[in-house]
Amino acid sequence: MFKMELLRVKKSFIKTLESLKQILPMILGIILLVALFITAVPESFYNSIFVGNKILDPLLGAIIGSIAIGQPITSYIIGGELLDHGVSLIAVVAFILAWVSVGTIQLPAESMVFGKRFAIVRNSTSFVSALIIAILVTLTLSFL
Amino acid sequence: MKENSIKKHKSRWIFLVLVIILYLILALVNFSLVKESFLTFLNLLKKIFPIFFVVLFFMFISGLFFNAKKITKSLGKDAGIKGWLISIIGGILSDGPLYMWYPLLLELREHGMRDAFIVAFFYNRAVKISLLPMMIYYFGLSFVIVLTFYMILFSIINGVLVEKFLKVRHKD
């Protein structure tokens, strides 16, 4: 009985190591890309993008949020700063949501793991959702 | 099947090699940017390292206690509300970058986890309990409540939509 349990633990351990071996090169690749992006694009860059247009700004917010990468907390800080600089709430919400839910930089890795179609459809629906939620949040808050 | 797996394994190495080549080319143009990026990379690795162990631990535990039958029951086609709840709560509670969770989700998917639940898990990673105070500080409580509600709702809508779309494409 004990021997069988030990065998099960060993099997699970080997399987985990195998998965690690398979996924490690890809994770290292993504982290290298993320590091390059964070270094090359300063936070102040985001402030200079918005033009004050009610339709264009949310779209720009969602596009920039989709390309940008980093901790969600960074998107809150940038979002807060953007609001202070007069950028519309819809644009800021679209920016934050796209930042956390759409991953353009991780797209090649996501495609390799879950399939190209899955990655493209998931990121596309997340992008559209970011815009819809941004509108819904702003509308709901205006009624409260 | 085996050939396919070898091809997939190779493509993962190709991705890393391509990124390294990009670094090398950029180093010729702007060495200080690459040097700084590499230091950021090391810092990120240091931050991510503990989370990586958490993911590996979950994978080990899932391999030990959950077989395909159990996973299919909780996260498969007939999982129902239970499956949605597990994916939503799992997404909210999971920490670290999204890509760190790829191996575990891939393993669960291979054992029968629905694509809709994977999408819901991904989307709910946008809702982070530990970051809520920070969000409240910047945007206010009512904003956070409304946003969180819509994010959870849309995680389900997105999950259903992605799965439907993938099914339609499969039929084609």
HADDOCK unambig.tbl for C-alpha pairs under 7 A between the chains (distance, minus, plus):
assign (segid A and resid 8 and name CA) (segid B and resid 64 and name CA) 6.70 0.50 0.50
assign (segid A and resid 9 and name CA) (segid B and resid 64 and name CA) 6.34 0.50 0.50
assign (segid A and resid 12 and name CA) (segid B and resid 60 and name CA) 5.69 0.50 0.50
assign (segid A and resid 12 and name CA) (segid B and resid 63 and name CA) 5.14 0.50 0.50
assign (segid A and resid 12 and name CA) (segid B and resid 64 and name CA) 5.58 0.50 0.50
assign (segid A and resid 13 and name CA) (segid B and resid 60 and name CA) 5.98 0.50 0.50
assign (segid A and resid 16 and name CA) (segid B and resid 56 and name CA) 6.68 0.50 0.50
assign (segid A and resid 16 and name CA) (segid B and resid 59 and name CA) 6.20 0.50 0.50
assign (segid A and resid 16 and name CA) (segid B and resid 60 and name CA) 5.70 0.50 0.50
assign (segid A and resid 19 and name CA) (segid B and resid 103 and name CA) 6.67 0.50 0.50
assign (segid A and resid 22 and name CA) (segid B and resid 9 and name CA) 6.30 0.50 0.50
assign (segid A and resid 23 and name CA) (segid B and resid 103 and name CA) 6.63 0.50 0.50
assign (segid A and resid 25 and name CA) (segid B and resid 12 and name CA) 6.18 0.50 0.50
assign (segid A and resid 25 and name CA) (segid B and resid 13 and name CA) 5.67 0.50 0.50
assign (segid A and resid 25 and name CA) (segid B and resid 16 and name CA) 5.81 0.50 0.50
assign (segid A and resid 26 and name CA) (segid B and resid 12 and name CA) 5.33 0.50 0.50
assign (segid A and resid 26 and name CA) (segid B and resid 13 and name CA) 6.82 0.50 0.50
assign (segid A and resid 26 and name CA) (segid B and resid 15 and name CA) 6.51 0.50 0.50
assign (segid A and resid 26 and name CA) (segid B and resid 16 and name CA) 5.99 0.50 0.50
assign (segid A and resid 27 and name CA) (segid B and resid 99 and name CA) 6.94 0.50 0.50
assign (segid A and resid 28 and name CA) (segid B and resid 16 and name CA) 6.87 0.50 0.50
assign (segid A and resid 29 and name CA) (segid B and resid 15 and name CA) 6.49 0.50 0.50
assign (segid A and resid 29 and name CA) (segid B and resid 16 and name CA) 4.45 0.50 0.50
assign (segid A and resid 29 and name CA) (segid B and resid 19 and name CA) 6.03 0.50 0.50
assign (segid A and resid 31 and name CA) (segid B and resid 41 and name CA) 6.30 0.50 0.50
assign (segid A and resid 32 and name CA) (segid B and resid 41 and name CA) 5.70 0.50 0.50
assign (segid A and resid 33 and name CA) (segid B and resid 19 and name CA) 6.89 0.50 0.50
assign (segid A and resid 35 and name CA) (segid B and resid 37 and name CA) 5.21 0.50 0.50
assign (segid A and resid 35 and name CA) (segid B and resid 38 and name CA) 6.96 0.50 0.50
assign (segid A and resid 35 and name CA) (segid B and resid 40 and name CA) 5.36 0.50 0.50
assign (segid A and resid 35 and name CA) (segid B and resid 41 and name CA) 5.01 0.50 0.50
assign (segid A and resid 36 and name CA) (segid B and resid 37 and name CA) 4.85 0.50 0.50
assign (segid A and resid 39 and name CA) (segid B and resid 36 and name CA) 6.80 0.50 0.50
assign (segid A and resid 39 and name CA) (segid B and resid 37 and name CA) 5.54 0.50 0.50
assign (segid A and resid 73 and name CA) (segid B and resid 131 and name CA) 6.82 0.50 0.50
assign (segid A and resid 76 and name CA) (segid B and resid 135 and name CA) 6.33 0.50 0.50
assign (segid A and resid 80 and name CA) (segid B and resid 138 and name CA) 5.53 0.50 0.50
assign (segid A and resid 100 and name CA) (segid B and resid 126 and name CA) 5.39 0.50 0.50
assign (segid A and resid 101 and name CA) (segid B and resid 123 and name CA) 5.82 0.50 0.50
assign (segid A and resid 101 and name CA) (segid B and resid 126 and name CA) 6.47 0.50 0.50
assign (segid A and resid 121 and name CA) (segid B and resid 162 and name CA) 6.13 0.50 0.50
assign (segid A and resid 122 and name CA) (segid B and resid 119 and name CA) 6.92 0.50 0.50
assign (segid A and resid 122 and name CA) (segid B and resid 162 and name CA) 6.06 0.50 0.50
assign (segid A and resid 125 and name CA) (segid B and resid 158 and name CA) 6.34 0.50 0.50
assign (segid A and resid 133 and name CA) (segid B and resid 150 and name CA) 6.50 0.50 0.50
assign (segid A and resid 137 and name CA) (segid B and resid 146 and name CA) 6.28 0.50 0.50
assign (segid A and resid 137 and name CA) (segid B and resid 147 and name CA) 6.13 0.50 0.50
assign (segid A and resid 141 and name CA) (segid B and resid 143 and name CA) 6.99 0.50 0.50
